């Protein structure tokens, strides 16, 4: 289910980038249809969420919020 949502998000992101002229239409199509790009985006998004959680944990211990 997550991969499906990521592909939808990539399709909209590619559309925005193409309409603003930041990338070529062929590259936008590749971004929205390539499963390897979707998997790489999913891994990067998971790493970002893990980094935010670990940063919040560190901040909680540093500020005395965690018991």
PDB file of N, CA, C and O in Angstrom:
ATOM      1  N   UNK A   1       0.820  -1.194   0.000  1.00  0.00           N
ATOM      2  CA  UNK A   1       0.000   0.000   0.000  1.00  0.00           C
ATOM      3  C   UNK A   1       0.860   1.252   0.000  1.00  0.00           C
ATOM      4  O   UNK A   1       0.545   2.229  -0.680  1.00  0.00           O
ATOM      5  N   UNK A   2       1.944   1.225   0.761  1.00  0.00           N
ATOM      6  CA  UNK A   2       2.817   2.386   0.827  1.00  0.00           C
ATOM      7  C   UNK A   2       3.446   2.676  -0.525  1.00  0.00           C
ATOM      8  O   UNK A   2       3.567   3.836  -0.920  1.00  0.00           O
ATOM      9  N   UNK A   3       3.847   1.626  -1.239  1.00  0.00           N
ATOM     10  CA  UNK A   3       4.465   1.818  -2.534  1.00  0.00           C
ATOM     11  C   UNK A   3       3.487   2.450  -3.520  1.00  0.00           C
ATOM     12  O   UNK A   3       3.887   3.257  -4.359  1.00  0.00           O
ATOM     13  N   UNK A   4       2.227   2.094  -3.427  1.00  0.00           N
ATOM     14  CA  UNK A   4       1.212   2.694  -4.296  1.00  0.00           C
ATOM     15  C   UNK A   4       1.090   4.188  -4.014  1.00  0.00           C
ATOM     16  O   UNK A   4       1.028   4.992  -4.944  1.00  0.00           O
ATOM     17  N   UNK A   5       1.055   4.558  -2.747  1.00  0.00           N
ATOM     18  CA  UNK A   5       0.961   5.978  -2.399  1.00  0.00           C
ATOM     19  C   UNK A   5       2.200   6.740  -2.844  1.00  0.00           C
ATOM     20  O   UNK A   5       2.100   7.885  -3.283  1.00  0.00           O
ATOM     21  N   UNK A   6       3.359   6.118  -2.735  1.00  0.00           N
ATOM     22  CA  UNK A   6       4.587   6.776  -3.165  1.00  0.00           C
ATOM     23  C   UNK A   6       4.592   6.976  -4.674  1.00  0.00           C
ATOM     24  O   UNK A   6       5.044   8.017  -5.151  1.00  0.00           O
ATOM     25  N   UNK A   7       4.104   6.011  -5.428  1.00  0.00           N
ATOM     26  CA  UNK A   7       4.025   6.187  -6.884  1.00  0.00           C
ATOM     27  C   UNK A   7       3.082   7.321  -7.249  1.00  0.00           C
ATOM     28  O   UNK A   7       3.367   8.087  -8.169  1.00  0.00           O
ATOM     29  N   UNK A   8       1.973   7.440  -6.551  1.00  0.00           N
ATOM     30  CA  UNK A   8       1.051   8.547  -6.804  1.00  0.00           C
ATOM     31  C   UNK A   8       1.724   9.872  -6.478  1.00  0.00           C
ATOM     32  O   UNK A   8       1.615  10.829  -7.245  1.00  0.00           O
ATOM     33  N   UNK A   9       2.415   9.935  -5.352  1.00  0.00           N
ATOM     34  CA  UNK A   9       3.132  11.149  -4.967  1.00  0.00           C
ATOM     35  C   UNK A   9       4.209  11.497  -5.989  1.00  0.00           C
ATOM     36  O   UNK A   9       4.367  12.666  -6.342  1.00  0.00           O
ATOM     37  N   UNK A  10       4.951  10.499  -6.470  1.00  0.00           N
ATOM     38  CA  UNK A  10       5.973  10.749  -7.478  1.00  0.00           C
ATOM     39  C   UNK A  10       5.363  11.254  -8.780  1.00  0.00           C
ATOM     40  O   UNK A  10       5.946  12.110  -9.445  1.00  0.00           O
ATOM     41  N   UNK A  11       4.209  10.738  -9.145  1.00  0.00           N
ATOM     42  CA  UNK A  11       3.550  11.194 -10.370  1.00  0.00           C
ATOM     43  C   UNK A  11       3.174  12.666 -10.265  1.00  0.00           C
ATOM     44  O   UNK A  11       3.383  13.427 -11.211  1.00  0.00           O
ATOM     45  N   UNK A  12       2.619  13.078  -9.122  1.00  0.00           N
ATOM     46  CA  UNK A  12       2.270  14.491  -8.940  1.00  0.00           C
ATOM     47  C   UNK A  12       3.517  15.367  -8.855  1.00  0.00           C
ATOM     48  O   UNK A  12       3.533  16.474  -9.394  1.00  0.00           O
ATOM     49  N   UNK A  13       4.552  14.886  -8.189  1.00  0.00           N
ATOM     50  CA  UNK A  13       5.796  15.646  -8.101  1.00  0.00           C
ATOM     51  C   UNK A  13       6.414  15.839  -9.482  1.00  0.00           C
ATOM     52  O   UNK A  13       6.872  16.933  -9.813  1.00  0.00           O
ATOM     53  N   UNK A  14       6.427  14.787 -10.281  1.00  0.00           N
ATOM     54  CA  UNK A  14       6.964  14.895 -11.635  1.00  0.00           C
ATOM     55  C   UNK A  14       6.134  15.859 -12.473  1.00  0.00           C
ATOM     56  O   UNK A  14       6.686  16.622 -13.266  1.00  0.00           O
ATOM     57  N   UNK A  15       4.819  15.833 -12.307  1.00  0.00           N
ATOM     58  CA  UNK A  15       3.959  16.751 -13.060  1.00  0.00           C
ATOM     59  C   UNK A  15       4.248  18.202 -12.700  1.00  0.00           C
ATOM     60  O   UNK A  15       4.287  19.064 -13.578  1.00  0.00           O
ATOM     61  N   UNK A  16       4.449  18.474 -11.430  1.00  0.00           N
ATOM     62  CA  UNK A  16       4.768  19.843 -11.002  1.00  0.00           C
ATOM     63  C   UNK A  16       6.107  20.279 -11.583  1.00  0.00           C
ATOM     64  O   UNK A  16       6.235  21.401 -12.075  1.00  0.00           O
ATOM     65  N   UNK A  17       7.096  19.406 -11.529  1.00  0.00           N
ATOM     66  CA  UNK A  17       8.416  19.757 -12.048  1.00  0.00           C
ATOM     67  C   UNK A  17       8.401  19.975 -13.556  1.00  0.00           C
ATOM     68  O   UNK A  17       9.092  20.861 -14.058  1.00  0.00           O
ATOM     69  N   UNK A  18       7.626  19.184 -14.279  1.00  0.00           N
ATOM     70  CA  UNK A  18       7.531  19.351 -15.729  1.00  0.00           C
ATOM     71  C   UNK A  18       6.799  20.636 -16.075  1.00  0.00           C
ATOM     72  O   UNK A  18       7.239  21.369 -16.961  1.00  0.00           O
ATOM     73  N   UNK A  19       5.696  20.928 -15.400  1.00  0.00           N
ATOM     74  CA  UNK A  19       4.936  22.136 -15.731  1.00  0.00           C
ATOM     75  C   UNK A  19       5.700  23.406 -15.391  1.00  0.00           C
ATOM     76  O   UNK A  19       5.499  24.434 -16.038  1.00  0.00           O
ATOM     77  N   UNK A  20       6.555  23.359 -14.410  1.00  0.00           N
ATOM     78  CA  UNK A  20       7.385  24.530 -14.082  1.00  0.00           C
ATOM     79  C   UNK A  20       8.628  24.609 -14.966  1.00  0.00           C
ATOM     80  O   UNK A  20       9.374  25.585 -14.900  1.00  0.00           O
ATOM     81  N   UNK A  21       8.851  23.601 -15.783  1.00  0.00           N
ATOM     82  CA  UNK A  21       9.983  23.614 -16.692  1.00  0.00           C
ATOM     83  C   UNK A  21      11.302  23.238 -16.048  1.00  0.00           C
ATOM     84  O   UNK A  21      12.363  23.519 -16.605  1.00  0.00           O
ATOM     85  N   UNK A  22      11.255  22.616 -14.899  1.00  0.00           N
ATOM     86  CA  UNK A  22      12.485  22.254 -14.205  1.00  0.00           C
ATOM     87  C   UNK A  22      13.100  20.961 -14.731  1.00  0.00           C
ATOM     88  O   UNK A  22      14.312  20.769 -14.634  1.00  0.00           O
ATOM     89  N   UNK A  23      12.279  20.075 -15.285  1.00  0.00           N
ATOM     90  CA  UNK A  23      12.787  18.843 -15.881  1.00  0.00           C
ATOM     91  C   UNK A  23      12.074  18.615 -17.210  1.00  0.00           C
ATOM     92  O   UNK A  23      11.002  19.166 -17.459  1.00  0.00           O
ATOM     93  N   UNK A  24      12.686  17.796 -18.053  1.00  0.00           N
ATOM     94  CA  UNK A  24      12.108  17.465 -19.353  1.00  0.00           C
ATOM     95  C   UNK A  24      10.930  16.508 -19.171  1.00  0.00           C
ATOM     96  O   UNK A  24      10.896  15.744 -18.206  1.00  0.00           O
ATOM     97  N   UNK A  25       9.971  16.545 -20.087  1.00  0.00           N
ATOM     98  CA  UNK A  25       8.819  15.632 -19.976  1.00  0.00           C
ATOM     99  C   UNK A  25       9.208  14.156 -19.969  1.00  0.00           C
ATOM    100  O   UNK A  25       8.571  13.355 -19.284  1.00  0.00           O
ATOM    101  N   UNK A  26      10.249  13.785 -20.724  1.00  0.00           N
ATOM    102  CA  UNK A  26      10.683  12.382 -20.728  1.00  0.00           C
ATOM    103  C   UNK A  26      11.202  11.950 -19.361  1.00  0.00           C
ATOM    104  O   UNK A  26      10.938  10.833 -18.914  1.00  0.00           O
ATOM    105  N   UNK A  27      11.933  12.831 -18.706  1.00  0.00           N
ATOM    106  CA  UNK A  27      12.442  12.520 -17.371  1.00  0.00           C
ATOM    107  C   UNK A  27      11.297  12.438 -16.360  1.00  0.00           C
ATOM    108  O   UNK A  27      11.325  11.601 -15.458  1.00  0.00           O
ATOM    109  N   UNK A  28      10.301  13.297 -16.506  1.00  0.00           N
ATOM    110  CA  UNK A  28       9.133  13.245 -15.625  1.00  0.00           C
ATOM    111  C   UNK A  28       8.377  11.941 -15.749  1.00  0.00           C
ATOM    112  O   UNK A  28       7.906  11.386 -14.757  1.00  0.00           O
ATOM    113  N   UNK A  29       8.262  11.449 -16.985  1.00  0.00           N
ATOM    114  CA  UNK A  29       7.590  10.164 -17.192  1.00  0.00           C
ATOM    115  C   UNK A  29       8.393   9.028 -16.565  1.00  0.00           C
ATOM    116  O   UNK A  29       7.821   8.107 -15.982  1.00  0.00           O
ATOM    117  N   UNK A  30       9.728   9.094 -16.686  1.00  0.00           N
ATOM    118  CA  UNK A  30      10.564   8.056 -16.093  1.00  0.00           C
ATOM    119  C   UNK A  30      10.433   8.048 -14.569  1.00  0.00           C
ATOM    120  O   UNK A  30      10.361   6.986 -13.951  1.00  0.00           O
ATOM    121  N   UNK A  31      10.402   9.242 -13.968  1.00  0.00           N
ATOM    122  CA  UNK A  31      10.282   9.334 -12.514  1.00  0.00           C
ATOM    123  C   UNK A  31       8.963   8.741 -12.038  1.00  0.00           C
ATOM    124  O   UNK A  31       8.924   8.042 -11.026  1.00  0.00           O
ATOM    125  N   UNK A  32       7.889   9.015 -12.761  1.00  0.00           N
ATOM    126  CA  UNK A  32       6.578   8.566 -12.297  1.00  0.00           C
ATOM    127  C   UNK A  32       6.307   7.095 -12.586  1.00  0.00           C
ATOM    128  O   UNK A  32       5.427   6.505 -11.958  1.00  0.00           O
ATOM    129  N   UNK A  33       7.031   6.490 -13.513  1.00  0.00           N
ATOM    130  CA  UNK A  33       6.740   5.106 -13.889  1.00  0.00           C
ATOM    131  C   UNK A  33       7.785   4.086 -13.453  1.00  0.00           C
ATOM    132  O   UNK A  33       7.498   2.889 -13.437  1.00  0.00           O
ATOM    133  N   UNK A  34       8.975   4.523 -13.104  1.00  0.00           N
ATOM    134  CA  UNK A  34      10.056   3.593 -12.787  1.00  0.00           C
ATOM    135  C   UNK A  34       9.906   3.052 -11.365  1.00  0.00           C
ATOM    136  O   UNK A  34       9.928   3.830 -10.412  1.00  0.00           O
ATOM    137  N   UNK A  35       9.754   1.738 -11.205  1.00  0.00           N
ATOM    138  CA  UNK A  35       9.603   1.181  -9.857  1.00  0.00           C
ATOM    139  C   UNK A  35      10.868   1.327  -9.008  1.00  0.00           C
ATOM    140  O   UNK A  35      10.782   1.400  -7.782  1.00  0.00           O
ATOM    141  N   UNK A  36      12.036   1.371  -9.645  1.00  0.00           N
ATOM    142  CA  UNK A  36      13.274   1.553  -8.875  1.00  0.00           C
ATOM    143  C   UNK A  36      13.317   2.924  -8.221  1.00  0.00           C
ATOM    144  O   UNK A  36      13.790   3.060  -7.093  1.00  0.00           O
ATOM    145  N   UNK A  37      12.829   3.936  -8.918  1.00  0.00           N
ATOM    146  CA  UNK A  37      12.768   5.280  -8.342  1.00  0.00           C
ATOM    147  C   UNK A  37      11.796   5.286  -7.167  1.00  0.00           C
ATOM    148  O   UNK A  37      12.064   5.914  -6.142  1.00  0.00           O
ATOM    149  N   UNK A  38      10.675   4.593  -7.310  1.00  0.00           N
ATOM    150  CA  UNK A  38       9.692   4.533  -6.227  1.00  0.00           C
ATOM    151  C   UNK A  38      10.268   3.837  -4.995  1.00  0.00           C
ATOM    152  O   UNK A  38      10.037   4.276  -3.868  1.00  0.00           O
ATOM    153  N   UNK A  39      11.008   2.767  -5.205  1.00  0.00           N
ATOM    154  CA  UNK A  39      11.615   2.054  -4.077  1.00  0.00           C
ATOM    155  C   UNK A  39      12.687   2.918  -3.418  1.00  0.00           C
ATOM    156  O   UNK A  39      12.786   2.955  -2.192  1.00  0.00           O
ATOM    157  N   UNK A  40      13.489   3.610  -4.224  1.00  0.00           N
ATOM    158  CA  UNK A  40      14.514   4.496  -3.661  1.00  0.00           C
ATOM    159  C   UNK A  40      13.876   5.619  -2.855  1.00  0.00           C
ATOM    160  O   UNK A  40      14.380   5.993  -1.796  1.00  0.00           O
ATOM    161  N   UNK A  41      12.766   6.158  -3.354  1.00  0.00           N
ATOM    162  CA  UNK A  41      12.049   7.205  -2.632  1.00  0.00           C
ATOM    163  C   UNK A  41      11.487   6.656  -1.326  1.00  0.00           C
ATOM    164  O   UNK A  41      11.512   7.346  -0.307  1.00  0.00           O
ATOM    165  N   UNK A  42      10.984   5.433  -1.344  1.00  0.00           N
ATOM    166  CA  UNK A  42      10.437   4.816  -0.138  1.00  0.00           C
ATOM    167  C   UNK A  42      11.534   4.605   0.906  1.00  0.00           C
ATOM    168  O   UNK A  42      11.310   4.848   2.092  1.00  0.00           O
ATOM    169  N   UNK A  43      12.704   4.161   0.482  1.00  0.00           N
ATOM    170  CA  UNK A  43      13.820   3.959   1.408  1.00  0.00           C
ATOM    171  C   UNK A  43      14.271   5.296   1.990  1.00  0.00           C
ATOM    172  O   UNK A  43      14.516   5.402   3.192  1.00  0.00           O
ATOM    173  N   UNK A  44      14.380   6.318   1.138  1.00  0.00           N
ATOM    174  CA  UNK A  44      14.804   7.641   1.612  1.00  0.00           C
ATOM    175  C   UNK A  44      13.788   8.225   2.588  1.00  0.00           C
ATOM    176  O   UNK A  44      14.165   8.823   3.595  1.00  0.00           O
ATOM    177  N   UNK A  45      12.508   8.054   2.293  1.00  0.00           N
ATOM    178  CA  UNK A  45      11.459   8.560   3.175  1.00  0.00           C
ATOM    179  C   UNK A  45      11.480   7.829   4.516  1.00  0.00           C
ATOM    180  O   UNK A  45      11.286   8.447   5.563  1.00  0.00           O
ATOM    181  N   UNK A  46      11.712   6.527   4.489  1.00  0.00           N
ATOM    182  CA  UNK A  46      11.825   5.760   5.729  1.00  0.00           C
ATOM    183  C   UNK A  46      13.022   6.189   6.560  1.00  0.00           C
ATOM    184  O   UNK A  46      12.933   6.280   7.784  1.00  0.00           O
ATOM    185  N   UNK A  47      14.145   6.453   5.894  1.00  0.00           N
ATOM    186  CA  UNK A  47      15.335   6.923   6.611  1.00  0.00           C
ATOM    187  C   UNK A  47      15.096   8.302   7.220  1.00  0.00           C
ATOM    188  O   UNK A  47      15.555   8.581   8.327  1.00  0.00           O
ATOM    189  N   UNK A  48      14.385   9.155   6.506  1.00  0.00           N
ATOM    190  CA  UNK A  48      14.071  10.485   7.028  1.00  0.00           C
ATOM    191  C   UNK A  48      13.187  10.387   8.270  1.00  0.00           C
ATOM    192  O   UNK A  48      13.419  11.092   9.253  1.00  0.00           O
ATOM    193  N   UNK A  49      12.191   9.533   8.233  1.00  0.00           N
ATOM    194  CA  UNK A  49      11.309   9.348   9.389  1.00  0.00           C
ATOM    195  C   UNK A  49      12.097   8.795  10.578  1.00  0.00           C
ATOM    196  O   UNK A  49      11.894   9.231  11.711  1.00  0.00           O
ATOM    197  N   UNK A  50      12.990   7.843  10.327  1.00  0.00           N
ATOM    198  CA  UNK A  50      13.814   7.289  11.410  1.00  0.00           C
ATOM    199  C   UNK A  50      14.726   8.353  12.003  1.00  0.00           C
ATOM    200  O   UNK A  50      14.903   8.404  13.220  1.00  0.00           O
ATOM    201  N   UNK A  51      15.306   9.203  11.161  1.00  0.00           N
ATOM    202  CA  UNK A  51      16.187  10.265  11.653  1.00  0.00           C
ATOM    203  C   UNK A  51      15.414  11.275  12.495  1.00  0.00           C
ATOM    204  O   UNK A  51      15.917  11.747  13.514  1.00  0.00           O
ATOM    205  N   UNK A  52      14.205  11.605  12.079  1.00  0.00           N
ATOM    206  CA  UNK A  52      13.375  12.531  12.857  1.00  0.00           C
ATOM    207  C   UNK A  52      13.020  11.918  14.209  1.00  0.00           C
ATOM    208  O   UNK A  52      13.064  12.602  15.231  1.00  0.00           O
ATOM    209  N   UNK A  53      12.670  10.638  14.217  1.00  0.00           N
ATOM    210  CA  UNK A  53      12.328   9.970  15.482  1.00  0.00           C
ATOM    211  C   UNK A  53      13.526   9.918  16.422  1.00  0.00           C
ATOM    212  O   UNK A  53      13.382  10.164  17.620  1.00  0.00           O
ATOM    213  N   UNK A  54      14.697   9.603  15.898  1.00  0.00           N
ATOM    214  CA  UNK A  54      15.896   9.547  16.738  1.00  0.00           C
ATOM    215  C   UNK A  54      16.281  10.936  17.236  1.00  0.00           C
ATOM    216  O   UNK A  54      16.719  11.087  18.377  1.00  0.00           O
ATOM    217  N   UNK A  55      16.122  11.943  16.395  1.00  0.00           N
ATOM    218  CA  UNK A  55      16.402  13.314  16.822  1.00  0.00           C
ATOM    219  C   UNK A  55      15.460  13.766  17.923  1.00  0.00           C
ATOM    220  O   UNK A  55      15.878  14.430  18.871  1.00  0.00           O
ATOM    221  N   UNK A  56      14.204  13.410  17.799  1.00  0.00           N
ATOM    222  CA  UNK A  56      13.223  13.753  18.831  1.00  0.00           C
ATOM    223  C   UNK A  56      13.545  13.034  20.142  1.00  0.00           C
ATOM    224  O   UNK A  56      13.406  13.616  21.218  1.00  0.00           O
ATOM    225  N   UNK A  57      13.972  11.778  20.058  1.00  0.00           N
ATOM    226  CA  UNK A  57      14.355  11.008  21.244  1.00  0.00           C
ATOM    227  C   UNK A  57      15.557  11.659  21.934  1.00  0.00           C
ATOM    228  O   UNK A  57      15.585  11.786  23.158  1.00  0.00           O
ATOM    229  N   UNK A  58      16.544  12.066  21.140  1.00  0.00           N
ATOM    230  CA  UNK A  58      17.723  12.738  21.693  1.00  0.00           C
ATOM    231  C   UNK A  58      17.327  14.050  22.368  1.00  0.00           C
ATOM    232  O   UNK A  58      17.792  14.354  23.466  1.00  0.00           O
ATOM    233  N   UNK A  59      16.473  14.819  21.713  1.00  0.00           N
ATOM    234  CA  UNK A  59      16.022  16.090  22.273  1.00  0.00           C
ATOM    235  C   UNK A  59      15.236  15.877  23.566  1.00  0.00           C
ATOM    236  O   UNK A  59      15.379  16.650  24.512  1.00  0.00           O
ATOM    237  N   UNK A  60      14.413  14.839  23.610  1.00  0.00           N
ATOM    238  CA  UNK A  60      13.625  14.554  24.810  1.00  0.00           C
ATOM    239  C   UNK A  60      14.531  14.215  25.988  1.00  0.00           C
ATOM    240  O   UNK A  60      14.287  14.666  27.107  1.00  0.00           O
ATOM    241  N   UNK A  61      15.560  13.435  25.749  1.00  0.00           N
ATOM    242  CA  UNK A  61      16.487  13.107  26.837  1.00  0.00           C
ATOM    243  C   UNK A  61      17.312  14.315  27.251  1.00  0.00           C
ATOM    244  O   UNK A  61      17.584  14.505  28.437  1.00  0.00           O
ATOM    245  N   UNK A  62      17.702  15.111  26.309  1.00  0.00           N
ATOM    246  CA  UNK A  62      18.521  16.284  26.619  1.00  0.00           C
ATOM    247  C   UNK A  62      17.743  17.324  27.423  1.00  0.00           C
ATOM    248  O   UNK A  62      18.298  17.974  28.309  1.00  0.00           O
ATOM    249  N   UNK A  63      16.452  17.477  27.107  1.00  0.00           N
ATOM    250  CA  UNK A  63      15.625  18.479  27.795  1.00  0.00           C
ATOM    251  C   UNK A  63      14.928  17.925  29.030  1.00  0.00           C
ATOM    252  O   UNK A  63      14.238  18.667  29.730  1.00  0.00           O
ATOM    253  N   UNK A  64      15.093  16.644  29.309  1.00  0.00           N
ATOM    254  CA  UNK A  64      14.488  16.057  30.496  1.00  0.00           C
ATOM    255  C   UNK A  64      13.020  15.699  30.335  1.00  0.00           C
ATOM    256  O   UNK A  64      12.313  15.531  31.328  1.00  0.00           O
ATOM    257  N   UNK A  65      12.554  15.581  29.099  1.00  0.00           N
ATOM    258  CA  UNK A  65      11.152  15.220  28.869  1.00  0.00           C
ATOM    259  C   UNK A  65      10.921  13.729  29.046  1.00  0.00           C
ATOM    260  O   UNK A  65       9.808  13.311  29.363  1.00  0.00           O
ATOM    261  N   UNK A  66      11.953  12.925  28.846  1.00  0.00           N
ATOM    262  CA  UNK A  66      11.830  11.471  28.967  1.00  0.00           C
ATOM    263  C   UNK A  66      12.160  11.066  30.395  1.00  0.00           C
ATOM    264  O   UNK A  66      13.086  11.607  31.000  1.00  0.00           O
ATOM    265  N   UNK A  67      11.431  10.150  30.916  1.00  0.00           N
ATOM    266  CA  UNK A  67      11.645   9.699  32.300  1.00  0.00           C
ATOM    267  C   UNK A  67      12.492   8.462  32.313  1.00  0.00           C
ATOM    268  O   UNK A  67      12.786   7.926  33.382  1.00  0.00           O
TER     269      UNK A  67
END
